[in-house]
Amino acid sequence: MCAICDGMTEDQLQGDLQRRIARYGYTTLSVDGPEEWTYTIGLTASFDHPEFVVTGLPARPASMVIQALADRVRNGERFSSADSERLVDEFPVRFGDVHPSQWQHGRFDGWKRYYAWLGRTPALREALQIVWSNDEWIYPPDERFGLECNNACQPLLDSPATGNVNRRRRW
């Protein structure tokens, strides 16, 4: 669902994001399409922590995982790609680096639009990918992770983006 497509103005959308960030310290945005991803806005500015991003999960479960981890950040916990596996409500996850080019090629366009709307951009543009496992607790890029989808069901973001990720979307 697209708020702007549903009649919301850009100012209304950004104001809604601002209210959620003021209340919780962050919010999430989800991108639908052939490649789904959900990410945070606000963790950097509110908690001096990298933003989170999840690829390959529908918006609801991705937001639930992000919320559980963001609540831990709000309580002082820190995460990095060097961390070992963590459980989030009995759901195993790891953390991966996000290549800086992902910021330049559309992965975090909503983040960039929000801070442009505010008229200020946090100095730090950093994110951590929350990498989820399959039912056997196998993670990509292990070839056993996603045999049915050739590991394409959870793109890893630690490599340079090859083009604008939003252009792959089909409307």
Secondary structure, 3 states (H helix, E strand, C coil): CCCCCCCCCHHHHHHHHHHHHHHHCCEEEEECCCCCEEEEECHHHHHCCCEEEEECCCHHHHHHHHHHHHHHHHCCCCCCCCCCCEEECCEEEEEEECCCHHHHCCCCHHHHHHHHHHCCCCCCCCEEEEEECCCCCCCCCCCCCCHHHCCCCCCCCCCCCCCCHHHHCCC
